[in-house]
Amino acid sequence: MTLGDTNTNGDAAQSADVGDDDNAAAQQSPLRRAQSRLLRTWRGALDVVLPPLCLGCQTRLSDHDALCSECWRAIDFIRPPLCDRLGIPMPYDIGGPMISAAAAAHPPVFDHARAVGRYDGLLRQLIHDFKFRDSHNARRLFGRWLCQADPQMVSEADAIVPVPLARLRLLARRFNQAQMLAAEISHIARKPLLPLALKRTRATPHQIGLSRPQRERNVAGAFAVSPGAVPQIAGKSILLVDDVMTTGATASAAAKALKAAGAGRVDVLVLAMVTDTLA
């Protein structure tokens, strides 16, 4: 299944996982089969109390953590052909790695970037709800989407590092959305999560409304690798995770700190990308 494929609930992967329960149970011991039956009973009871609803429009579904087909089609997934460095869509496929004019003119510090979709429409609303309205219902779906955006990038990572928030912003929000996304990827891909490896050395003003040069100055030198995490970073392939990439300034500043600590490669994986500002 590729990112953007649909089924009646917008997520065939989860349906397949649930559907495999019976096959797996048949090969288990009597105790495990009893536990599997109990789990299915519990899921059924839970669905009566908290029925699965579309994360976008609240339409009744048969599975949790999914979108209905109509909302799924409202997501503008980013698919190949892509710029190998920035992950932005390219007009045609030449049959091999391609570099966009933007990446050639302003090579990023990170090695590769990939995103699930464009930062607009329903995806933008889901991310806003996730960040600012404490609505974390979509985190499992986000995690699956991120792992599907570039499976090879995820599989080749030695460790996963979230982009950190400034301390005061973290206290105000009470959670770091990038860390939650990184934790979902870590759980699905079974990769080490290093939530405290990267830290903010100073608070930075919000990036909203700033131009690319202003954003670059705003985050220059704003990240550093914690001394205790250097052995886990040096020589490793690091997957840097964030929610949105606008100009790539934050990702580049964070990647610069990781590479200064000896990271052999830094790839960036985000939920959404503002492709117009990167092109």
ZAMI-624035 format. One line per field, with one value per residue: chain; z negated, x negated, y of N, C-alpha, C in turn. Coordinates in Angstrom, 1 decimal, m for minus. Layout:
N
mol (A|...)
n.zz (Z|...)
n.xx (X|...)
n.yy (Y|...)
ca.zz (Z|...)
ca.xx (X|...)
ca.yy (Y|...)
c.zz (Z|...)
c.xx (X|...)
c.yy (Y|...)
! end
This chain:
279
mol (A|A|A|A|A|A|A|A|A|A|A|A|A|A|A|A|A|A|A|A|A|A|A|A|A|A|A|A|A|A|A|A|A|A|A|A|A|A|A|A|A|A|A|A|A|A|A|A|A|A|A|A|A|A|A|A|A|A|A|A|A|A|A|A|A|A|A|A|A|A|A|A|A|A|A|A|A|A|A|A|A|A|A|A|A|A|A|A|A|A|A|A|A|A|A|A|A|A|A|A|A|A|A|A|A|A|A|A|A|A|A|A|A|A|A|A|A|A|A|A|A|A|A|A|A|A|A|A|A|A|A|A|A|A|A|A|A|A|A|A|A|A|A|A|A|A|A|A|A|A|A|A|A|A|A|A|A|A|A|A|A|A|A|A|A|A|A|A|A|A|A|A|A|A|A|A|A|A|A|A|A|A|A|A|A|A|A|A|A|A|A|A|A|A|A|A|A|A|A|A|A|A|A|A|A|A|A|A|A|A|A|A|A|A|A|A|A|A|A|A|A|A|A|A|A|A|A|A|A|A|A|A|A|A|A|A|A|A|A|A|A|A|A|A|A|A|A|A|A|A|A|A|A|A|A|A|A|A|A|A|A|A|A|A|A|A|A|A|A|A|A|A|A|A|A|A|A|A|A)
n.zz (0.0|0.9|m0.2|m0.3|0.9|0.8|m1.3|m2.5|m5.0|m4.8|m5.6|m5.0|m6.2|m9.0|m9.1|m8.1|m10.0|m12.2|m11.2|m11.0|m13.5|m14.0|m12.5|m13.6|m16.2|m15.9|m15.8|m18.3|m21.8|m24.1|m26.2|m25.1|m23.1|m24.5|m25.7|m23.4|m22.5|m24.7|m24.4|m21.9|m22.7|m24.5|m22.9|m21.3|m23.2|m24.0|m21.6|m21.5|m23.6|m23.0|m20.0|m16.8|m15.0|m12.1|m11.9|m10.7|m10.0|m11.8|m11.0|m11.4|m11.6|m10.9|m12.1|m14.4|m14.6|m11.9|m8.7|m6.9|m3.5|m2.0|m3.4|m3.3|m0.7|m0.7|m1.6|m0.6|0.5|0.8|3.4|5.3|8.6|6.7|5.5|4.6|2.4|1.0|1.0|2.4|4.8|8.2|11.7|13.5|14.0|14.2|14.0|12.0|9.1|8.5|8.4|7.3|8.6|6.5|4.4|5.5|5.7|3.1|1.1|m1.4|m4.9|m6.0|m4.8|m3.3|m2.8|m3.6|m3.3|m4.5|m3.3|m1.6|m3.3|m3.8|m3.7|m4.9|m6.2|m7.3|m9.2|m10.8|m11.9|m13.2|m15.2|m16.6|m17.6|m18.9|m20.1|m21.8|m20.8|m20.3|m19.0|m16.4|m16.4|m16.1|m13.5|m12.2|m12.8|m11.3|m8.7|m8.5|m8.6|m6.2|m4.4|m3.5|m3.5|m3.3|m4.2|m6.9|m7.7|m7.4|m9.4|m12.3|m14.7|m16.2|m16.4|m17.8|m16.9|m19.2|m21.6|m22.9|m26.3|m27.8|m26.0|m25.9|m28.5|m28.4|m26.4|m27.2|m26.0|m23.5|m20.2|m18.1|m19.4|m20.2|m17.7|m16.8|m18.7|m18.0|m15.5|m16.3|m17.8|m15.9|m13.9|m15.4|m16.3|m18.0|m20.2|m20.8|m22.8|m24.2|m23.1|m21.4|m22.1|m22.8|m22.7|m23.1|m23.4|m20.7|m18.7|m17.3|m14.1|m12.2|m9.5|m8.9|m6.6|m4.4|m4.8|m7.3|m8.9|m8.9|m10.2|m12.7|m13.8|m13.8|m15.3|m17.4|m18.4|m20.0|m20.6|m23.4|m25.7|m26.8|m24.9|m22.7|m22.1|m21.1|m18.8|m17.2|m14.1|m13.3|m11.5|m11.5|m12.1|m11.9|m13.3|m12.7|m12.8|m10.8|m7.8|m6.6|m5.4|m5.7|m7.4|m10.2|m10.3|m9.0|m10.8|m13.1|m12.0|m11.5|m14.1|m14.9|m13.0|m13.7|m16.1|m15.1|m13.6|m11.0|m9.0|m8.3|m8.1|m7.3|m8.5|m8.1|m8.9|m7.3|m4.5|m3.3|m0.2|1.6|0.5|0.3|2.8)
n.xx (m0.8|m0.6|m1.2|1.7|3.4|6.7|9.4|12.6|12.5|10.4|7.9|6.3|4.3|4.6|7.0|6.2|4.4|6.2|7.8|6.1|6.0|7.6|6.3|3.8|4.5|5.2|2.9|1.9|1.3|3.6|4.0|3.2|5.0|7.4|6.8|6.7|9.4|10.6|9.5|10.7|13.3|13.3|12.5|14.8|16.7|15.7|16.0|18.7|19.2|17.4|17.6|15.9|14.9|14.7|11.7|11.7|14.4|16.1|17.8|19.3|17.3|15.8|13.4|11.0|8.9|8.7|9.7|12.6|13.5|14.1|12.9|10.3|9.7|9.5|7.0|4.0|1.8|m1.8|m3.5|m5.9|m7.1|m9.9|m12.0|m15.1|m16.5|m15.0|m12.4|m10.2|m7.5|m8.2|m8.0|m8.2|m9.3|m12.6|m13.6|m15.5|m17.4|m16.5|m17.3|m16.0|m15.7|m15.6|m16.9|m19.4|m20.3|m20.2|m21.5|m20.3|m21.2|m20.5|m20.3|m18.2|m14.7|m11.4|m7.8|m4.4|m2.2|m0.8|m0.7|2.1|5.7|7.6|5.5|4.0|5.8|6.1|3.6|3.4|5.4|4.2|1.9|2.7|5.1|5.1|5.9|5.4|6.1|5.5|2.9|1.9|2.7|1.2|m1.4|m1.5|m1.2|m3.5|m5.5|m4.9|m5.5|m8.2|m9.4|m12.0|m13.7|m13.0|m13.6|m16.4|m17.3|m19.2|m18.5|m15.9|m15.1|m13.4|m12.4|m13.2|m11.2|m11.3|m11.9|m10.0|m7.9|m7.2|m6.3|m4.1|m2.5|m2.5|m3.2|m5.3|m4.8|m6.3|m7.8|m5.8|m5.1|m7.5|m7.7|m5.6|m6.5|m8.9|m7.7|m6.3|m8.3|m10.2|m12.5|m15.3|m14.4|m15.4|m14.6|m15.7|m18.0|m18.6|m18.6|m17.2|m19.1|m18.4|m15.5|m13.3|m11.6|m8.3|m8.0|m6.1|m5.1|m7.6|m10.2|m12.3|m15.1|m14.9|m13.8|m16.0|m18.0|m16.7|m16.7|m19.3|m22.0|m20.4|m20.1|m21.5|m23.4|m22.9|m25.5|m25.7|m24.4|m26.0|m27.6|m25.5|m24.8|m27.0|m28.4|m26.1|m23.0|m20.5|m17.1|m15.3|m12.5|m9.6|m6.6|m5.7|m7.2|m8.3|m10.2|m12.4|m14.3|m14.4|m14.7|m17.2|m18.9|m18.7|m19.7|m22.3|m23.4|m23.2|m25.0|m27.3|m27.8|m28.7|m27.0|m26.4|m24.6|m21.6|m18.3|m15.1|m11.8|m8.5|m5.1|m3.7|m4.3|m5.1|m5.1|m5.4|m7.0|m9.4|m10.1)
n.yy (m1.2|2.2|5.6|7.5|5.7|4.4|3.1|1.9|3.1|4.8|3.8|1.2|m0.3|m0.4|m1.9|m4.3|m5.1|m5.5|m7.4|m9.6|m10.7|m13.1|m15.1|m15.1|m15.8|m18.5|m19.9|m19.8|m20.5|m22.1|m20.3|m17.9|m17.7|m17.4|m14.9|m13.3|m13.5|m12.3|m9.7|m8.9|m8.9|m6.8|m4.7|m4.6|m3.9|m1.4|0.0|0.4|2.2|4.2|4.9|4.3|7.1|9.2|11.1|13.5|14.5|13.3|11.2|8.1|5.2|1.9|1.4|2.7|5.7|6.8|8.0|8.9|8.0|10.3|12.4|11.5|11.8|14.5|15.2|16.4|14.6|14.3|13.0|11.0|12.1|13.5|16.2|15.1|16.2|18.2|17.2|18.3|18.3|17.3|18.2|16.1|12.7|11.5|9.1|8.6|9.9|13.3|16.8|19.8|23.2|24.9|23.5|23.2|25.9|26.7|24.7|22.5|22.0|19.5|16.1|14.8|15.5|14.7|14.7|14.1|15.4|18.4|21.5|22.4|22.9|20.1|18.7|20.7|21.7|19.4|19.3|21.8|21.4|19.3|20.6|23.0|22.7|20.6|18.2|15.0|12.8|12.0|11.1|8.5|7.8|9.8|8.9|6.5|7.5|9.0|7.0|5.7|7.7|7.7|4.9|3.7|5.7|5.8|3.2|3.1|4.8|5.3|6.3|8.3|11.7|14.3|17.7|20.1|22.0|25.4|26.0|27.6|27.7|25.0|24.6|26.2|25.0|22.3|20.0|18.5|18.6|17.5|15.6|13.8|12.8|11.7|9.7|8.0|7.1|5.8|3.7|2.3|1.7|0.5|1.8|3.4|6.1|9.4|11.6|13.7|14.4|16.6|20.0|23.3|26.1|28.7|30.8|31.4|33.8|33.4|32.0|32.7|34.6|35.6|36.1|34.0|34.6|36.0|34.0|32.2|33.7|33.9|31.4|30.6|29.1|28.1|25.6|22.7|19.7|17.7|17.1|14.5|13.0|12.8|10.4|8.8|10.0|10.6|9.6|8.3|7.6|9.9|10.5|13.3|14.8|16.7|18.8|20.6|21.9|24.9|26.8|25.4|26.4|25.9|23.1|22.9|24.4|22.7|20.4|21.2|21.4|18.7|17.5|18.8|17.5|15.2|13.6|11.3|11.4|13.3|13.1|14.5|14.3|15.2|16.1|17.9|20.1|23.3|23.8|25.9|27.9|26.6|26.0)
ca.zz (0.0|0.9|m0.8|0.5|1.3|m0.1|m1.4|m3.1|m6.2|m4.5|m6.1|m4.9|m7.0|m10.3|m8.9|m7.9|m11.3|m13.0|m10.5|m11.2|m14.8|m14.0|m11.9|m14.6|m17.4|m15.6|m16.0|m19.7|m22.9|m24.6|m27.0|m24.3|m22.3|m25.4|m25.8|m22.1|m22.5|m25.7|m23.8|m20.9|m23.4|m25.1|m21.8|m20.9|m24.2|m23.9|m20.4|m21.9|m24.4|m22.2|m18.6|m15.9|m14.2|m11.2|m12.5|m10.0|m9.9|m12.8|m10.5|m12.0|m10.8|m11.5|m12.7|m15.1|m14.1|m10.5|m8.0|m5.9|m2.1|m1.5|m4.1|m2.8|0.6|m0.9|m2.0|0.6|0.3|1.6|4.0|6.3|8.4|5.8|5.3|3.7|1.2|0.3|1.0|3.0|6.0|9.4|12.8|14.3|13.5|15.2|13.7|11.0|8.2|9.1|7.6|7.8|8.7|5.1|3.6|6.1|5.4|1.6|0.6|m2.8|m5.7|m6.1|m3.6|m2.6|m3.6|m3.1|m4.0|m4.1|m2.4|m1.6|m4.5|m3.5|m3.8|m6.1|m6.9|m8.1|m10.3|m11.8|m12.6|m14.2|m16.3|m17.3|m18.3|m19.7|m20.8|m22.6|m20.2|m19.9|m18.5|m15.1|m16.5|m15.5|m12.0|m11.8|m12.9|m10.2|m7.5|m8.5|m8.3|m4.9|m3.5|m2.9|m4.4|m3.3|m5.1|m8.3|m8.0|m7.4|m10.5|m13.5|m15.9|m15.9|m17.2|m17.6|m17.0|m20.6|m21.9|m23.9|m27.6|m28.2|m25.1|m26.3|m29.7|m28.0|m25.6|m28.0|m25.2|m22.2|m19.1|m17.4|m20.2|m20.1|m16.4|m16.8|m19.5|m17.2|m14.5|m17.0|m18.2|m14.7|m13.2|m16.4|m16.2|m19.2|m20.3|m21.6|m23.0|m24.9|m22.5|m20.9|m22.9|m22.4|m23.5|m23.4|m22.9|m19.4|m18.3|m16.3|m12.7|m11.4|m8.9|m8.6|m5.3|m4.6|m5.5|m8.7|m9.6|m9.1|m11.3|m13.9|m14.4|m13.7|m16.6|m18.5|m18.8|m20.3|m21.1|m24.8|m25.7|m27.1|m23.8|m21.6|m21.6|m20.4|m17.6|m16.3|m13.2|m13.1|m10.6|m12.4|m11.5|m12.6|m13.1|m13.1|m12.3|m9.5|m7.3|m5.8|m4.5|m6.0|m8.3|m11.5|m10.1|m8.7|m12.0|m13.9|m11.4|m11.7|m15.4|m14.9|m12.3|m14.5|m17.1|m14.4|m12.9|m9.6|m8.0|m9.0|m7.2|m8.0|m8.1|m8.7|m8.5|m6.2|m3.9|m2.5|0.9|2.3|m0.1|0.5|4.3)
ca.xx (0.0|m1.3|m0.6|2.7|4.4|7.9|10.4|13.8|12.2|9.3|6.7|6.3|3.3|5.2|8.0|5.5|3.9|7.2|8.3|5.1|6.1|8.1|5.3|2.7|5.0|5.3|1.6|1.4|1.6|5.0|4.1|3.1|6.3|8.3|6.5|7.1|10.8|10.9|9.2|11.7|14.6|13.0|12.6|16.2|17.4|15.2|16.6|20.1|19.1|16.6|17.6|14.9|15.4|13.7|11.0|12.0|15.8|16.8|18.7|19.1|16.5|15.7|12.1|10.5|7.7|8.8|10.5|13.6|13.0|14.2|11.8|9.0|9.4|9.2|5.6|3.1|0.6|m2.9|m3.9|m6.9|m8.5|m10.2|m13.3|m15.8|m17.0|m13.9|m11.1|m9.1|m7.1|m8.9|m7.0|m8.3|m10.3|m13.7|m14.1|m16.6|m17.4|m16.4|m17.5|m15.2|m16.4|m15.8|m18.0|m20.7|m20.6|m20.4|m21.5|m20.0|m22.2|m20.1|m20.5|m17.0|m13.5|m10.1|m6.6|m3.2|m1.3|m0.9|m0.1|3.3|7.0|7.9|4.3|3.6|6.8|5.8|2.3|3.8|6.1|3.2|0.9|3.2|6.4|5.0|6.7|4.3|6.8|4.9|1.5|1.6|2.8|0.0|m2.5|m1.5|m1.5|m5.0|m6.3|m4.7|m5.9|m9.4|m9.8|m13.4|m14.3|m12.7|m14.3|m17.8|m17.7|m19.7|m17.8|m14.9|m15.2|m12.4|m12.8|m12.7|m10.6|m11.9|m11.3|m8.8|m6.8|m6.9|m5.5|m2.8|m1.7|m2.5|m3.7|m6.0|m4.1|m7.3|m8.2|m4.8|m5.2|m8.7|m7.4|m4.8|m7.4|m9.7|m7.0|m5.9|m9.5|m11.1|m13.8|m15.5|m13.9|m16.3|m13.8|m16.4|m19.4|m18.7|m18.0|m17.2|m20.0|m17.8|m14.1|m13.2|m10.3|m7.5|m8.4|m5.0|m5.2|m9.0|m10.8|m13.3|m16.3|m14.6|m13.7|m17.3|m18.6|m15.9|m17.0|m20.7|m22.6|m19.4|m20.1|m22.8|m23.2|m23.3|m26.8|m25.5|m23.9|m26.9|m27.9|m24.4|m24.6|m28.2|m28.5|m24.8|m22.0|m19.5|m15.9|m14.8|m11.1|m8.8|m5.2|m5.6|m8.3|m7.9|m11.3|m13.5|m15.3|m14.5|m15.3|m18.6|m19.6|m18.8|m20.6|m23.7|m23.8|m23.4|m26.2|m28.4|m28.0|m29.2|m26.0|m26.8|m23.5|m20.4|m17.1|m14.0|m10.5|m7.5|m3.7|m3.3|m5.3|m4.6|m5.9|m5.6|m8.1|m10.6|m10.5)
ca.yy (0.0|3.4|6.7|8.1|4.7|4.5|2.0|2.5|3.9|5.6|3.3|m0.2|m0.9|m0.8|m2.9|m5.5|m5.5|m6.0|m8.7|m10.7|m11.3|m14.4|m16.0|m15.2|m16.6|m19.9|m20.5|m19.5|m21.5|m21.9|m19.1|m16.7|m17.6|m16.8|m13.5|m12.7|m13.4|m11.2|m8.4|m8.6|m8.6|m5.5|m3.8|m4.5|m3.1|0.0|0.6|0.7|3.4|5.3|4.4|4.9|8.2|9.9|12.2|14.8|14.9|12.6|10.2|6.7|4.2|0.6|1.4|3.9|6.3|6.7|9.0|8.4|8.1|11.7|13.2|11.0|12.5|16.0|15.3|16.6|13.8|14.6|11.8|11.1|12.4|14.5|16.6|14.2|16.8|19.0|16.5|19.0|17.7|17.7|18.1|14.8|11.7|11.2|7.7|8.6|11.1|14.6|17.9|20.9|24.4|25.5|22.8|23.5|27.2|26.9|23.4|22.4|21.3|18.2|15.3|14.6|15.8|14.1|15.1|13.4|16.2|19.8|22.2|23.1|22.1|19.3|18.3|21.9|21.7|18.4|19.7|22.9|20.8|18.6|21.5|24.1|22.4|19.4|17.1|14.1|11.6|11.6|10.9|7.1|7.9|10.6|8.0|5.5|8.3|9.4|5.8|5.4|8.7|7.2|3.7|3.5|6.7|5.4|1.9|3.3|5.6|4.6|6.9|9.3|12.9|15.3|19.1|20.5|23.3|26.2|25.6|28.4|27.3|23.7|24.8|26.8|24.0|21.1|18.9|18.9|17.8|16.8|14.5|12.8|12.2|10.9|8.5|7.1|6.5|4.9|2.6|1.5|1.2|m0.1|2.5|4.2|7.5|10.2|12.8|14.8|14.6|17.9|21.0|24.7|26.9|30.0|30.9|32.2|34.3|32.6|32.2|33.1|36.0|35.9|35.7|33.0|35.1|36.3|32.7|31.6|34.4|33.7|30.1|30.4|28.7|27.9|24.2|22.0|18.4|17.5|16.4|13.1|12.3|12.8|9.0|8.2|10.8|10.5|8.5|7.7|8.2|10.5|11.0|14.5|14.8|17.9|18.7|21.4|22.5|26.0|27.2|24.5|27.0|25.2|21.8|23.1|24.8|21.6|19.4|21.7|21.0|17.3|17.2|19.3|16.5|14.0|12.7|11.0|11.8|13.8|13.2|15.2|13.8|16.1|15.8|18.7|21.0|24.4|23.6|27.1|28.6|25.8|25.9)
c.zz (0.0|0.3|0.1|1.0|0.3|m0.2|m2.1|m4.3|m6.0|m5.1|m6.1|m5.8|m8.4|m10.2|m8.8|m9.2|m12.2|m12.5|m10.7|m12.6|m14.8|m13.5|m12.9|m15.8|m17.1|m15.8|m17.4|m20.6|m23.3|m25.4|m26.2|m23.5|m23.2|m25.6|m24.6|m22.1|m23.5|m25.1|m22.8|m21.6|m24.0|m24.0|m21.4|m21.9|m24.2|m22.7|m20.6|m22.7|m23.7|m20.7|m17.7|m15.0|m13.3|m11.9|m11.9|m10.1|m11.0|m12.3|m11.1|m11.1|m11.5|m12.3|m13.4|m14.3|m12.5|m10.0|m7.1|m4.5|m1.6|m2.1|m3.6|m1.5|0.5|m1.3|m0.7|0.4|1.3|2.1|5.0|7.7|7.5|5.9|4.3|2.4|0.4|0.2|1.6|4.4|7.3|10.6|13.5|13.7|14.6|14.9|12.7|10.1|9.0|8.1|8.1|7.9|7.3|4.3|4.2|5.8|3.9|1.0|m0.9|m3.6|m5.9|m4.7|m2.7|m3.5|m2.9|m4.0|m3.6|m3.1|m2.5|m2.8|m4.1|m3.8|m5.1|m6.9|m7.8|m9.3|m11.3|m12.6|m13.6|m15.4|m17.2|m18.2|m19.3|m20.4|m21.6|m22.1|m19.6|m19.4|m17.2|m15.2|m15.9|m14.0|m11.5|m11.8|m11.7|m8.9|m7.4|m8.1|m6.8|m3.9|m2.8|m3.8|m4.4|m4.2|m6.6|m8.6|m8.1|m8.6|m11.7|m14.7|m15.4|m16.9|m16.9|m17.7|m18.4|m20.6|m22.9|m25.2|m28.0|m27.3|m25.4|m27.5|m29.3|m27.3|m26.3|m27.3|m24.0|m21.1|m18.3|m18.1|m20.2|m18.8|m16.3|m17.6|m18.8|m16.1|m15.1|m17.4|m17.0|m14.0|m14.1|m16.3|m17.5|m19.1|m21.2|m21.9|m23.5|m24.2|m22.0|m21.8|m22.3|m23.3|m23.8|m22.8|m21.6|m19.2|m17.4|m14.9|m11.8|m10.8|m8.5|m7.2|m5.5|m5.3|m7.0|m9.5|m9.9|m10.2|m12.7|m14.6|m14.4|m15.1|m17.7|m19.0|m19.1|m20.8|m22.6|m24.9|m26.0|m25.9|m22.6|m21.2|m20.9|m19.0|m16.6|m15.4|m12.8|m12.1|m11.5|m11.6|m12.4|m12.2|m13.6|m12.5|m10.9|m9.1|m6.3|m4.8|m4.7|m6.9|m9.6|m11.3|m9.8|m10.0|m13.0|m13.3|m11.5|m13.0|m15.5|m14.2|m13.0|m15.6|m16.4|m13.7|m11.4|m8.6|m8.8|m7.9|m8.0|m7.5|m8.9|m8.2|m7.3|m5.8|m3.1|m1.3|1.7|1.8|0.0|1.9|4.7)
c.xx (m0.9|m0.5|0.4|3.7|5.5|8.6|11.6|13.6|11.0|8.0|6.7|5.4|3.9|6.2|7.3|5.0|5.0|7.7|7.3|5.2|6.6|7.1|4.2|3.2|5.0|4.0|1.0|1.8|3.0|5.1|4.0|4.4|7.4|8.1|6.9|8.6|11.3|10.7|10.2|13.0|14.4|13.1|14.0|17.0|17.0|15.8|18.0|20.1|18.5|16.6|16.5|15.5|14.3|13.0|11.2|13.4|16.7|17.9|18.3|18.3|16.5|14.3|11.8|9.3|7.7|9.7|11.5|13.0|13.0|13.1|10.5|8.7|9.1|7.8|4.8|1.8|m0.5|m3.5|m5.1|m6.2|m8.8|m11.7|m14.0|m16.2|m15.8|m12.6|m10.0|m8.8|m7.9|m7.9|m7.1|m9.4|m11.3|m14.2|m15.2|m16.5|m17.4|m16.6|m16.8|m16.1|m16.7|m16.9|m19.3|m21.2|m20.9|m20.4|m21.2|m21.2|m21.8|m20.3|m19.3|m15.8|m12.3|m8.9|m5.4|m2.4|m1.6|m0.2|1.0|4.6|7.1|6.6|3.8|4.5|6.4|4.5|2.6|4.5|5.1|2.3|1.6|4.5|6.4|5.8|5.6|4.9|6.1|3.5|1.1|1.7|1.6|m1.2|m2.6|m1.8|m2.9|m5.8|m6.1|m5.2|m7.2|m9.9|m11.3|m14.1|m14.2|m13.6|m15.8|m18.2|m18.2|m19.0|m16.9|m15.0|m14.2|m13.0|m12.3|m12.0|m11.4|m11.2|m10.0|m7.6|m6.3|m6.0|m4.1|m1.9|m1.6|m2.9|m4.4|m5.4|m5.1|m7.7|m7.1|m4.8|m6.4|m8.4|m6.6|m5.6|m8.3|m9.0|m6.7|m7.2|m10.4|m12.5|m14.0|m15.0|m14.9|m15.6|m14.6|m17.8|m19.6|m18.0|m18.1|m18.2|m19.4|m16.4|m14.2|m11.8|m9.6|m8.0|m7.3|m5.2|m6.6|m9.4|m11.8|m14.6|m16.1|m14.4|m15.1|m18.1|m18.0|m16.4|m18.5|m21.3|m21.6|m19.3|m21.5|m22.4|m23.7|m24.6|m26.7|m25.0|m24.8|m27.3|m26.7|m24.1|m25.8|m28.2|m27.2|m24.0|m20.8|m18.3|m15.3|m13.4|m10.5|m7.5|m5.1|m6.9|m7.9|m9.0|m12.5|m14.5|m15.5|m15.1|m16.8|m19.4|m19.7|m19.7|m22.1|m24.2|m24.1|m24.7|m27.4|m28.8|m28.5|m28.2|m26.5|m25.8|m22.3|m19.4|m16.0|m12.7|m9.5|m6.1|m3.4|m4.4|m4.6|m5.5|m6.3|m6.8|m9.4|m11.1|m11.3)
c.yy (1.2|4.5|7.3|7.1|4.8|3.1|2.7|3.3|4.8|5.1|1.8|m0.9|m1.3|m1.9|m4.3|m6.0|m6.1|m7.4|m9.8|m11.3|m12.7|m15.4|m16.2|m16.0|m18.1|m20.6|m20.3|m20.6|m21.2|m20.6|m17.9|m16.5|m17.0|m15.3|m12.7|m12.5|m12.3|m9.8|m8.0|m8.2|m7.1|m4.4|m3.5|m3.6|m1.6|0.7|1.1|2.1|4.5|4.8|5.1|5.9|8.7|11.0|13.5|15.3|14.3|11.6|8.9|5.8|2.9|0.5|2.7|4.4|6.3|7.9|8.3|8.7|9.6|12.6|12.8|11.7|14.0|16.2|15.4|15.9|14.2|13.2|12.0|11.5|13.6|15.0|15.7|14.9|17.5|18.2|17.2|18.3|18.2|17.5|16.8|14.0|11.4|9.8|7.6|9.8|12.4|15.7|19.1|22.2|25.0|24.8|23.0|24.9|27.4|25.5|23.4|21.7|19.8|17.4|15.2|15.0|15.2|14.6|14.3|14.1|17.6|20.4|23.0|22.3|21.3|18.9|19.5|21.9|20.6|18.7|20.8|22.3|20.0|19.5|22.4|23.8|21.1|18.2|16.1|12.8|11.1|11.2|9.5|7.1|8.7|9.7|7.1|6.3|8.6|8.2|5.4|6.4|8.4|6.1|3.5|4.5|6.3|4.1|2.1|4.2|4.8|5.1|8.0|10.4|13.9|16.7|19.6|21.9|24.1|25.9|26.3|28.0|25.9|23.8|25.3|25.7|22.7|19.9|19.4|18.0|17.0|15.5|13.4|12.1|11.3|9.6|7.5|6.4|5.5|3.6|1.7|0.9|0.5|0.5|3.3|5.6|8.2|11.5|14.0|15.1|16.0|18.9|22.4|25.4|28.3|30.0|31.7|32.7|33.4|33.0|32.7|34.5|36.4|35.4|34.6|33.5|35.4|35.0|32.1|32.4|34.1|32.4|29.7|30.2|28.5|26.5|23.7|20.6|18.3|16.7|14.9|12.3|12.2|11.3|8.4|8.9|10.6|9.3|7.8|8.4|8.6|10.9|12.1|14.7|16.1|17.8|19.4|21.9|23.7|26.4|26.3|25.1|26.3|23.9|21.9|23.5|23.6|20.5|19.9|21.3|19.5|16.9|17.7|18.3|15.2|13.1|12.5|11.4|12.2|13.9|13.8|14.6|14.7|15.7|16.6|19.7|22.1|24.5|24.9|27.9|27.9|25.8|27.1)
! end
